[in-house]
Amino acid sequence: MATKVKDPVCNMEIDPSQAAASQEHEGQTFYFCSHGCHDTFRKDPHRYGHPGEHHGEHGGHMHS
Ligand SMILES: [Zn+2]
């Protein structure tokens, strides 16, 4: 049984074996539902690369 992971860009839960793309960041592997989410992550990995602690950081409101 596969463990679901969260796409850090759109917060969708996905199966890693069905992810469109993956990316390592600071020793952690992130998975993405689409290449668009992967591109978004690569442009600004620090915005998305810290799950659970991105609240109010960087002055952005990108998580709606
Ligand atoms: Zn996505």
N, CA, C, O and the ligand as a Tripos MOL2 file, in Angstrom:
@<TRIPOS>MOLECULE
protein
  257   255    65     0     0
PROTEIN
NO_CHARGES

@<TRIPOS>ATOM
      1 N           0.8520   -1.2040    0.0000 N.3       1 MET1
      2 CA          0.0000    0.0000    0.0000 C.3       1 MET1
      3 C           0.8800    1.2440    0.0000 C.2       1 MET1
      4 O           1.7770    1.3930    0.8300 O.2       1 MET1
      5 N           0.6130    2.0960   -0.9110 N.am      2 ALA2
      6 CA          1.4600    3.2770   -1.0520 C.3       2 ALA2
      7 C           1.0280    4.3700   -0.0790 C.2       2 ALA2
      8 O          -0.1550    4.5450    0.2160 O.2       2 ALA2
      9 N           2.0100    5.0810    0.3970 N.am      3 THR3
     10 CA          1.7310    6.2240    1.2480 C.3       3 THR3
     11 C           1.4790    7.4490    0.3770 C.2       3 THR3
     12 O           2.2100    7.7100   -0.5780 O.2       3 THR3
     13 N           0.4520    8.1790    0.7150 N.am      4 LYS4
     14 CA          0.1680    9.4030   -0.0470 C.3       4 LYS4
     15 C           1.0740   10.5350    0.4360 C.2       4 LYS4
     16 O           1.4300   10.6350    1.6100 O.2       4 LYS4
     17 N           1.4150   11.3500   -0.5020 N.am      5 VAL5
     18 CA          2.2180   12.5290   -0.1690 C.3       5 VAL5
     19 C           1.4630   13.7580   -0.6370 C.2       5 VAL5
     20 O           0.5130   13.6720   -1.4150 O.2       5 VAL5
     21 N           1.9050   14.8890   -0.1490 N.am      6 LYS6
     22 CA          1.2060   16.1200   -0.5060 C.3       6 LYS6
     23 C           2.0370   16.9280   -1.4930 C.2       6 LYS6
     24 O           3.2240   17.1780   -1.2870 O.2       6 LYS6
     25 N           1.3800   17.3180   -2.5520 N.am      7 ASP7
     26 CA          1.9820   18.2650   -3.4790 C.3       7 ASP7
     27 C           2.0690   19.6130   -2.7540 C.2       7 ASP7
     28 O           1.0380   20.1960   -2.4190 O.2       7 ASP7
     29 N           3.2980   20.1200   -2.5050 N.am      8 PRO8
     30 CA          3.4350   21.3250   -1.6850 C.3       8 PRO8
     31 C           2.9270   22.5890   -2.3670 C.2       8 PRO8
     32 O           2.7140   23.6060   -1.7070 O.2       8 PRO8
     33 N           2.7340   22.5360   -3.6660 N.am      9 VAL9
     34 CA          2.3070   23.7290   -4.3890 C.3       9 VAL9
     35 C           0.7910   23.8960   -4.3110 C.2       9 VAL9
     36 O           0.2990   24.9730   -3.9750 O.2       9 VAL9
     37 N           0.0590   22.8430   -4.6160 N.am     10 CYS10
     38 CA         -1.3980   22.9500   -4.6350 C.3      10 CYS10
     39 C          -2.0550   22.2100   -3.4760 C.2      10 CYS10
     40 O          -3.2780   22.2240   -3.3330 O.2      10 CYS10
     41 N          -1.2160   21.5500   -2.6320 N.am     11 ASN11
     42 CA         -1.7140   20.8460   -1.4440 C.3      11 ASN11
     43 C          -2.6070   19.6530   -1.7620 C.2      11 ASN11
     44 O          -3.3650   19.1970   -0.9060 O.2      11 ASN11
     45 N          -2.5220   19.1590   -2.9600 N.am     12 MET12
     46 CA         -3.2810   17.9780   -3.3140 C.3      12 MET12
     47 C          -2.5460   16.7290   -2.8260 C.2      12 MET12
     48 O          -1.3210   16.6550   -2.9130 O.2      12 MET12
     49 N          -3.2830   15.7600   -2.3200 N.am     13 GLU13
     50 CA         -2.6710   14.4990   -1.9230 C.3      13 GLU13
     51 C          -2.5530   13.6030   -3.1420 C.2      13 GLU13
     52 O          -3.5220   13.3760   -3.8670 O.2      13 GLU13
     53 N          -1.3370   13.0950   -3.3530 N.am     14 ILE14
     54 CA         -1.0920   12.2690   -4.5260 C.3      14 ILE14
     55 C          -0.3090   11.0240   -4.1360 C.2      14 ILE14
     56 O           0.3600   10.9780   -3.1030 O.2      14 ILE14
     57 N          -0.4120   10.0410   -4.9770 N.am     15 ASP15
     58 CA          0.3620    8.8170   -4.8290 C.3      15 ASP15
     59 C           1.7200    9.0500   -5.5030 C.2      15 ASP15
     60 O           1.7670    9.4070   -6.6800 O.2      15 ASP15
     61 N           2.8250    8.8530   -4.7700 N.am     16 PRO16
     62 CA          4.1470    9.1230   -5.3630 C.3      16 PRO16
     63 C           4.3830    8.3690   -6.6620 C.2      16 PRO16
     64 O           5.0710    8.8710   -7.5510 O.2      16 PRO16
     65 N           3.8260    7.1770   -6.7850 N.am     17 SER17
     66 CA          4.0350    6.4020   -8.0060 C.3      17 SER17
     67 C           3.2820    6.9870   -9.1900 C.2      17 SER17
     68 O           3.5470    6.6370  -10.3400 O.2      17 SER17
     69 N           2.3300    7.8920   -8.9000 N.am     18 GLN18
     70 CA          1.5700    8.5100   -9.9800 C.3      18 GLN18
     71 C           1.9090    9.9830  -10.1480 C.2      18 GLN18
     72 O           1.2700   10.6880  -10.9290 O.2      18 GLN18
     73 N           2.9140   10.4440   -9.4150 N.am     19 ALA19
     74 CA          3.2870   11.8520   -9.5170 C.3      19 ALA19
     75 C           3.8560   12.1630  -10.8910 C.2      19 ALA19
     76 O           4.5470   11.3410  -11.4910 O.2      19 ALA19
     77 N           3.5590   13.3480  -11.3760 N.am     20 ALA20
     78 CA          4.0670   13.7750  -12.6870 C.3      20 ALA20
     79 C           5.5470   14.1110  -12.6080 C.2      20 ALA20
     80 O           6.2750   13.9970  -13.5950 O.2      20 ALA20
     81 N           5.9890   14.5290  -11.4140 N.am     21 ALA21
     82 CA          7.3720   14.9460  -11.2560 C.3      21 ALA21
     83 C           7.7440   14.8880   -9.7880 C.2      21 ALA21
     84 O           6.8790   14.9090   -8.9130 O.2      21 ALA21
     85 N           9.0560   14.8150   -9.5240 N.am     22 SER22
     86 CA          9.5230   14.8910   -8.1480 C.3      22 SER22
     87 C          10.7690   15.7610   -8.0960 C.2      22 SER22
     88 O          11.4570   15.9530   -9.0980 O.2      22 SER22
     89 N          11.0390   16.2760   -6.9220 N.am     23 GLN23
     90 CA         12.1450   17.2060   -6.7700 C.3      23 GLN23
     91 C          12.7040   17.0780   -5.3640 C.2      23 GLN23
     92 O          11.9530   17.0500   -4.3900 O.2      23 GLN23
     93 N          14.0230   17.0010   -5.2610 N.am     24 GLU24
     94 CA         14.6330   16.9820   -3.9390 C.3      24 GLU24
     95 C          14.9430   18.3950   -3.4940 C.2      24 GLU24
     96 O          15.4170   19.2240   -4.2710 O.2      24 GLU24
     97 N          14.6710   18.6490   -2.2460 N.am     25 HIS25
     98 CA         14.9500   19.9720   -1.6920 C.3      25 HIS25
     99 C          15.3360   19.8120   -0.2350 C.2      25 HIS25
    100 O          14.5460   19.3140    0.5670 O.2      25 HIS25
    101 N          16.5550   20.2350    0.1180 N.am     26 GLU26
    102 CA         17.0620   20.1430    1.4800 C.3      26 GLU26
    103 C          16.8770   18.7440    2.0600 C.2      26 GLU26
    104 O          16.4370   18.5780    3.1980 O.2      26 GLU26
    105 N          17.2180   17.7550    1.2620 N.am     27 GLY27
    106 CA         17.2180   16.3790    1.7380 C.3      27 GLY27
    107 C          15.8730   15.6920    1.7360 C.2      27 GLY27
    108 O          15.7700   14.5270    2.1210 O.2      27 GLY27
    109 N          14.8360   16.3970    1.3050 N.am     28 GLN28
    110 CA         13.5030   15.8280    1.2710 C.3      28 GLN28
    111 C          13.0470   15.7470   -0.1730 C.2      28 GLN28
    112 O          13.3680   16.6160   -0.9830 O.2      28 GLN28
    113 N          12.2990   14.7040   -0.4930 N.am     29 THR29
    114 CA         11.7810   14.5920   -1.8410 C.3      29 THR29
    115 C          10.3180   15.0200   -1.8720 C.2      29 THR29
    116 O           9.5000   14.5510   -1.0810 O.2      29 THR29
    117 N          10.0120   15.9100   -2.7900 N.am     30 PHE30
    118 CA          8.6420   16.3890   -2.9570 C.3      30 PHE30
    119 C           8.0960   15.8460   -4.2670 C.2      30 PHE30
    120 O           8.8290   15.6540   -5.2370 O.2      30 PHE30
    121 N           6.7990   15.6040   -4.2720 N.am     31 TYR31
    122 CA          6.1390   15.0760   -5.4680 C.3      31 TYR31
    123 C           5.0660   16.0430   -5.9280 C.2      31 TYR31
    124 O           4.4570   16.7620   -5.1360 O.2      31 TYR31
    125 N           4.8530   16.0360   -7.2400 N.am     32 PHE32
    126 CA          3.9560   17.0260   -7.8330 C.3      32 PHE32
    127 C           2.9260   16.3600   -8.7280 C.2      32 PHE32
    128 O           3.2080   15.3770   -9.4140 O.2      32 PHE32
    129 N           1.7210   16.9240   -8.7030 N.am     33 CYS33
    130 CA          0.6280   16.3510   -9.4940 C.3      33 CYS33
    131 C           0.8060   16.6520  -10.9680 C.2      33 CYS33
    132 O           0.2700   15.9460  -11.8220 O.2      33 CYS33
    133 N           1.5660   17.7090  -11.2710 N.am     34 SER34
    134 CA          1.7130   18.1340  -12.6580 C.3      34 SER34
    135 C           3.0640   18.8030  -12.8530 C.2      34 SER34
    136 O           3.7320   19.1840  -11.8920 O.2      34 SER34
    137 N           3.4530   18.9370  -14.1110 N.am     35 HIS35
    138 CA          4.7100   19.6340  -14.3920 C.3      35 HIS35
    139 C           4.5920   21.1160  -14.0740 C.2      35 HIS35
    140 O           5.5870   21.7720  -13.7680 O.2      35 HIS35
    141 N           3.3840   21.6360  -14.1450 N.am     36 GLY36
    142 CA          3.1740   23.0350  -13.7880 C.3      36 GLY36
    143 C           3.4960   23.2840  -12.3200 C.2      36 GLY36
    144 O           4.1390   24.2790  -11.9870 O.2      36 GLY36
    145 N           3.0540   22.3850  -11.4390 N.am     37 CYS37
    146 CA          3.3690   22.5230  -10.0180 C.3      37 CYS37
    147 C           4.8640   22.3580   -9.7940 C.2      37 CYS37
    148 O           5.4450   23.0630   -8.9700 O.2      37 CYS37
    149 N           5.4870   21.4500  -10.5060 N.am     38 HIS38
    150 CA          6.9250   21.2460  -10.3900 C.3      38 HIS38
    151 C           7.6780   22.5170  -10.7810 C.2      38 HIS38
    152 O           8.6060   22.9340  -10.0890 O.2      38 HIS38
    153 N           7.2760   23.1230  -11.8850 N.am     39 ASP39
    154 CA          7.9170   24.3590  -12.3270 C.3      39 ASP39
    155 C           7.7460   25.4620  -11.2900 C.2      39 ASP39
    156 O           8.6810   26.2090  -11.0020 O.2      39 ASP39
    157 N           6.5460   25.5560  -10.7360 N.am     40 THR40
    158 CA          6.2880   26.5760   -9.7240 C.3      40 THR40
    159 C           7.1930   26.3650   -8.5190 C.2      40 THR40
    160 O           7.7480   27.3180   -7.9730 O.2      40 THR40
    161 N           7.3370   25.1030   -8.1070 N.am     41 PHE41
    162 CA          8.1930   24.7940   -6.9660 C.3      41 PHE41
    163 C           9.6380   25.1570   -7.2640 C.2      41 PHE41
    164 O          10.3160   25.7470   -6.4230 O.2      41 PHE41
    165 N          10.1100   24.8160   -8.4400 N.am     42 ARG42
    166 CA         11.5200   25.0570   -8.7730 C.3      42 ARG42
    167 C          11.8330   26.5520   -8.8320 C.2      42 ARG42
    168 O          12.9660   26.9620   -8.5780 O.2      42 ARG42
    169 N          10.8360   27.3590   -9.1660 N.am     43 LYS43
    170 CA         11.0740   28.7940   -9.2190 C.3      43 LYS43
    171 C          11.2480   29.3850   -7.8280 C.2      43 LYS43
    172 O          11.9380   30.3900   -7.6600 O.2      43 LYS43
    173 N          10.6310   28.7710   -6.8410 N.am     44 ASP44
    174 CA         10.6860   29.3300   -5.4910 C.3      44 ASP44
    175 C          10.5710   28.2180   -4.4440 C.2      44 ASP44
    176 O           9.5910   28.1620   -3.7010 O.2      44 ASP44
    177 N          11.5770   27.3310   -4.3890 N.am     45 PRO45
    178 CA         11.4780   26.1660   -3.5070 C.3      45 PRO45
    179 C          11.3330   26.5300   -2.0360 C.2      45 PRO45
    180 O          10.7430   25.7660   -1.2720 O.2      45 PRO45
    181 N          11.8470   27.6540   -1.6310 N.am     46 HIS46
    182 CA         11.7780   27.9990   -0.2170 C.3      46 HIS46
    183 C          10.3640   28.3660    0.2170 C.2      46 HIS46
    184 O          10.0160   28.2670    1.3930 O.2      46 HIS46
    185 N           9.5730   28.7810   -0.7290 N.am     47 ARG47
    186 CA          8.1890   29.0970   -0.3870 C.3      47 ARG47
    187 C           7.4010   27.8390   -0.0860 C.2      47 ARG47
    188 O           6.5180   27.8380    0.7720 O.2      47 ARG47
    189 N           7.7280   26.7500   -0.8050 N.am     48 TYR48
    190 CA          6.9210   25.5370   -0.7060 C.3      48 TYR48
    191 C           7.6250   24.3990    0.0230 C.2      48 TYR48
    192 O           6.9990   23.4030    0.3850 O.2      48 TYR48
    193 N           8.9250   24.5500    0.2360 N.am     49 GLY49
    194 CA          9.7160   23.4210    0.7130 C.3      49 GLY49
    195 C           9.7000   23.1960    2.2100 C.2      49 GLY49
    196 O          10.4810   22.3960    2.7260 O.2      49 GLY49
    197 N           8.8110   23.8970    2.9220 N.am     50 HIS50
    198 CA          8.7750   23.7420    4.3740 C.3      50 HIS50
    199 C           7.3420   23.4980    4.8300 C.2      50 HIS50
    200 O           6.7010   24.3850    5.3920 O.2      50 HIS50
    201 N           6.8470   22.2900    4.5820 N.am     51 PRO51
    202 CA          5.4580   21.9980    4.9140 C.3      51 PRO51
    203 C           5.1930   22.1870    6.4040 C.2      51 PRO51
    204 O           6.0050   21.8060    7.2470 O.2      51 PRO51
    205 N           4.0650   22.7690    6.7070 N.am     52 GLY52
    206 CA          3.6630   22.9400    8.0970 C.3      52 GLY52
    207 C           4.2320   24.1710    8.7640 C.2      52 GLY52
    208 O           3.8420   24.5070    9.8820 O.2      52 GLY52
    209 N           5.1500   24.8480    8.0960 N.am     53 GLU53
    210 CA          5.7040   26.0460    8.7390 C.3      53 GLU53
    211 C           5.8040   27.2220    7.7740 C.2      53 GLU53
    212 O           6.6320   28.1150    7.9520 O.2      53 GLU53
    213 N           4.9720   27.2130    6.7750 N.am     54 HIS54
    214 CA          5.0120   28.3220    5.8310 C.3      54 HIS54
    215 C           3.9480   29.3710    6.1290 C.2      54 HIS54
    216 O           3.7010   30.2700    5.3250 O.2      54 HIS54
    217 N           3.3310   29.2450    7.2810 N.am     55 HIS55
    218 CA          2.2900   30.1980    7.6530 C.3      55 HIS55
    219 C           2.8770   31.5860    7.8680 C.2      55 HIS55
    220 O           3.7240   31.7830    8.7390 O.2      55 HIS55
    221 N           2.4380   32.5070    7.0980 N.am     56 GLY56
    222 CA          2.8210   33.8890    7.3070 C.3      56 GLY56
    223 C           4.2480   34.2090    6.9180 C.2      56 GLY56
    224 O           4.7020   35.3340    7.1260 O.2      56 GLY56
    225 N           4.9620   33.2540    6.3600 N.am     57 GLU57
    226 CA          6.3430   33.5130    5.9780 C.3      57 GLU57
    227 C           6.4200   34.2120    4.6320 C.2      57 GLU57
    228 O           5.5230   34.0830    3.7990 O.2      57 GLU57
    229 N           7.4750   34.9360    4.4330 N.am     58 HIS58
    230 CA          7.7710   35.5990    3.1650 C.3      58 HIS58
    231 C           6.7090   36.6300    2.7720 C.2      58 HIS58
    232 O           6.7230   37.1520    1.6580 O.2      58 HIS58
    233 N           5.7970   36.9140    3.6930 N.am     59 GLY59
    234 CA          4.8080   37.9430    3.4360 C.3      59 GLY59
    235 C           3.8210   37.6140    2.3300 C.2      59 GLY59
    236 O           3.1480   38.5050    1.8100 O.2      59 GLY59
    237 N           3.7310   36.3600    1.9720 N.am     60 GLY60
    238 CA          2.8540   35.9960    0.8670 C.3      60 GLY60
    239 C           1.5240   35.4220    1.3420 C.2      60 GLY60
    240 O           1.3990   34.9640    2.4770 O.2      60 GLY60
    241 N           0.5520   35.4570    0.4660 N.am     61 HIS61
    242 CA         -0.7300   34.8350    0.7590 C.3      61 HIS61
    243 C          -1.0740   33.9120   -0.4050 C.2      61 HIS61
    244 O          -2.0920   34.0780   -1.0770 O.2      61 HIS61
    245 N          -0.2100   32.9510   -0.6180 N.am     62 MET62
    246 CA         -0.3280   32.1100   -1.8120 C.3      62 MET62
    247 C          -1.0350   30.7950   -1.5290 C.2      62 MET62
    248 O          -1.1650   29.9670   -2.4300 O.2      62 MET62
    249 N          -1.4900   30.5840   -0.3170 N.am     63 HIS63
    250 CA         -2.0090   29.2640    0.0260 C.3      63 HIS63
    251 C          -3.5220   29.2050    0.0800 C.2      63 HIS63
    252 O          -4.0800   28.3840    0.8080 O.2      63 HIS63
    253 N          -4.1830   30.0390   -0.6600 N.am     64 SER64
    254 CA         -5.6410   29.9800   -0.6620 C.3      64 SER64
    255 C          -6.1440   29.2130   -1.8630 C.2      64 SER64
    256 O          -7.3530   29.0570   -2.0350 O.2      64 SER64
    257 ZN         -0.1860   20.2190   -7.9000 Zn       65 ZN65
@<TRIPOS>BOND
     1     1     2 1
     2     2     3 1
     3     3     4 2
     4     3     5 am
     5     5     6 1
     6     6     7 1
     7     7     8 2
     8     7     9 am
     9     9    10 1
    10    10    11 1
    11    11    12 2
    12    11    13 am
    13    13    14 1
    14    14    15 1
    15    15    16 2
    16    15    17 am
    17    17    18 1
    18    18    19 1
    19    19    20 2
    20    19    21 am
    21    21    22 1
    22    22    23 1
    23    23    24 2
    24    23    25 am
    25    25    26 1
    26    26    27 1
    27    27    28 2
    28    27    29 am
    29    29    30 1
    30    30    31 1
    31    31    32 2
    32    31    33 am
    33    33    34 1
    34    34    35 1
    35    35    36 2
    36    35    37 am
    37    37    38 1
    38    38    39 1
    39    39    40 2
    40    39    41 am
    41    41    42 1
    42    42    43 1
    43    43    44 2
    44    43    45 am
    45    45    46 1
    46    46    47 1
    47    47    48 2
    48    47    49 am
    49    49    50 1
    50    50    51 1
    51    51    52 2
    52    51    53 am
    53    53    54 1
    54    54    55 1
    55    55    56 2
    56    55    57 am
    57    57    58 1
    58    58    59 1
    59    59    60 2
    60    59    61 am
    61    61    62 1
    62    62    63 1
    63    63    64 2
    64    63    65 am
    65    65    66 1
    66    66    67 1
    67    67    68 2
    68    67    69 am
    69    69    70 1
    70    70    71 1
    71    71    72 2
    72    71    73 am
    73    73    74 1
    74    74    75 1
    75    75    76 2
    76    75    77 am
    77    77    78 1
    78    78    79 1
    79    79    80 2
    80    79    81 am
    81    81    82 1
    82    82    83 1
    83    83    84 2
    84    83    85 am
    85    85    86 1
    86    86    87 1
    87    87    88 2
    88    87    89 am
    89    89    90 1
    90    90    91 1
    91    91    92 2
    92    91    93 am
    93    93    94 1
    94    94    95 1
    95    95    96 2
    96    95    97 am
    97    97    98 1
    98    98    99 1
    99    99   100 2
   100    99   101 am
   101   101   102 1
   102   102   103 1
   103   103   104 2
   104   103   105 am
   105   105   106 1
   106   106   107 1
   107   107   108 2
   108   107   109 am
   109   109   110 1
   110   110   111 1
   111   111   112 2
   112   111   113 am
   113   113   114 1
   114   114   115 1
   115   115   116 2
   116   115   117 am
   117   117   118 1
   118   118   119 1
   119   119   120 2
   120   119   121 am
   121   121   122 1
   122   122   123 1
   123   123   124 2
   124   123   125 am
   125   125   126 1
   126   126   127 1
   127   127   128 2
   128   127   129 am
   129   129   130 1
   130   130   131 1
   131   131   132 2
   132   131   133 am
   133   133   134 1
   134   134   135 1
   135   135   136 2
   136   135   137 am
   137   137   138 1
   138   138   139 1
   139   139   140 2
   140   139   141 am
   141   141   142 1
   142   142   143 1
   143   143   144 2
   144   143   145 am
   145   145   146 1
   146   146   147 1
   147   147   148 2
   148   147   149 am
   149   149   150 1
   150   150   151 1
   151   151   152 2
   152   151   153 am
   153   153   154 1
   154   154   155 1
   155   155   156 2
   156   155   157 am
   157   157   158 1
   158   158   159 1
   159   159   160 2
   160   159   161 am
   161   161   162 1
   162   162   163 1
   163   163   164 2
   164   163   165 am
   165   165   166 1
   166   166   167 1
   167   167   168 2
   168   167   169 am
   169   169   170 1
   170   170   171 1
   171   171   172 2
   172   171   173 am
   173   173   174 1
   174   174   175 1
   175   175   176 2
   176   175   177 am
   177   177   178 1
   178   178   179 1
   179   179   180 2
   180   179   181 am
   181   181   182 1
   182   182   183 1
   183   183   184 2
   184   183   185 am
   185   185   186 1
   186   186   187 1
   187   187   188 2
   188   187   189 am
   189   189   190 1
   190   190   191 1
   191   191   192 2
   192   191   193 am
   193   193   194 1
   194   194   195 1
   195   195   196 2
   196   195   197 am
   197   197   198 1
   198   198   199 1
   199   199   200 2
   200   199   201 am
   201   201   202 1
   202   202   203 1
   203   203   204 2
   204   203   205 am
   205   205   206 1
   206   206   207 1
   207   207   208 2
   208   207   209 am
   209   209   210 1
   210   210   211 1
   211   211   212 2
   212   211   213 am
   213   213   214 1
   214   214   215 1
   215   215   216 2
   216   215   217 am
   217   217   218 1
   218   218   219 1
   219   219   220 2
   220   219   221 am
   221   221   222 1
   222   222   223 1
   223   223   224 2
   224   223   225 am
   225   225   226 1
   226   226   227 1
   227   227   228 2
   228   227   229 am
   229   229   230 1
   230   230   231 1
   231   231   232 2
   232   231   233 am
   233   233   234 1
   234   234   235 1
   235   235   236 2
   236   235   237 am
   237   237   238 1
   238   238   239 1
   239   239   240 2
   240   239   241 am
   241   241   242 1
   242   242   243 1
   243   243   244 2
   244   243   245 am
   245   245   246 1
   246   246   247 1
   247   247   248 2
   248   247   249 am
   249   249   250 1
   250   250   251 1
   251   251   252 2
   252   251   253 am
   253   253   254 1
   254   254   255 1
   255   255   256 2
@<TRIPOS>SUBSTRUCTURE
     1 MET1         2 RESIDUE 1 A MET
     2 ALA2         6 RESIDUE 1 A ALA
     3 THR3        10 RESIDUE 1 A THR
     4 LYS4        14 RESIDUE 1 A LYS
     5 VAL5        18 RESIDUE 1 A VAL
     6 LYS6        22 RESIDUE 1 A LYS
     7 ASP7        26 RESIDUE 1 A ASP
     8 PRO8        30 RESIDUE 1 A PRO
     9 VAL9        34 RESIDUE 1 A VAL
    10 CYS10       38 RESIDUE 1 A CYS
    11 ASN11       42 RESIDUE 1 A ASN
    12 MET12       46 RESIDUE 1 A MET
    13 GLU13       50 RESIDUE 1 A GLU
    14 ILE14       54 RESIDUE 1 A ILE
    15 ASP15       58 RESIDUE 1 A ASP
    16 PRO16       62 RESIDUE 1 A PRO
    17 SER17       66 RESIDUE 1 A SER
    18 GLN18       70 RESIDUE 1 A GLN
    19 ALA19       74 RESIDUE 1 A ALA
    20 ALA20       78 RESIDUE 1 A ALA
    21 ALA21       82 RESIDUE 1 A ALA
    22 SER22       86 RESIDUE 1 A SER
    23 GLN23       90 RESIDUE 1 A GLN
    24 GLU24       94 RESIDUE 1 A GLU
    25 HIS25       98 RESIDUE 1 A HIS
    26 GLU26      102 RESIDUE 1 A GLU
    27 GLY27      106 RESIDUE 1 A GLY
    28 GLN28      110 RESIDUE 1 A GLN
    29 THR29      114 RESIDUE 1 A THR
    30 PHE30      118 RESIDUE 1 A PHE
    31 TYR31      122 RESIDUE 1 A TYR
    32 PHE32      126 RESIDUE 1 A PHE
    33 CYS33      130 RESIDUE 1 A CYS
    34 SER34      134 RESIDUE 1 A SER
    35 HIS35      138 RESIDUE 1 A HIS
    36 GLY36      142 RESIDUE 1 A GLY
    37 CYS37      146 RESIDUE 1 A CYS
    38 HIS38      150 RESIDUE 1 A HIS
    39 ASP39      154 RESIDUE 1 A ASP
    40 THR40      158 RESIDUE 1 A THR
    41 PHE41      162 RESIDUE 1 A PHE
    42 ARG42      166 RESIDUE 1 A ARG
    43 LYS43      170 RESIDUE 1 A LYS
    44 ASP44      174 RESIDUE 1 A ASP
    45 PRO45      178 RESIDUE 1 A PRO
    46 HIS46      182 RESIDUE 1 A HIS
    47 ARG47      186 RESIDUE 1 A ARG
    48 TYR48      190 RESIDUE 1 A TYR
    49 GLY49      194 RESIDUE 1 A GLY
    50 HIS50      198 RESIDUE 1 A HIS
    51 PRO51      202 RESIDUE 1 A PRO
    52 GLY52      206 RESIDUE 1 A GLY
    53 GLU53      210 RESIDUE 1 A GLU
    54 HIS54      214 RESIDUE 1 A HIS
    55 HIS55      218 RESIDUE 1 A HIS
    56 GLY56      222 RESIDUE 1 A GLY
    57 GLU57      226 RESIDUE 1 A GLU
    58 HIS58      230 RESIDUE 1 A HIS
    59 GLY59      234 RESIDUE 1 A GLY
    60 GLY60      238 RESIDUE 1 A GLY
    61 HIS61      242 RESIDUE 1 A HIS
    62 MET62      246 RESIDUE 1 A MET
    63 HIS63      250 RESIDUE 1 A HIS
    64 SER64      254 RESIDUE 1 A SER
    65 ZN65       257 GROUP 0 **** ****
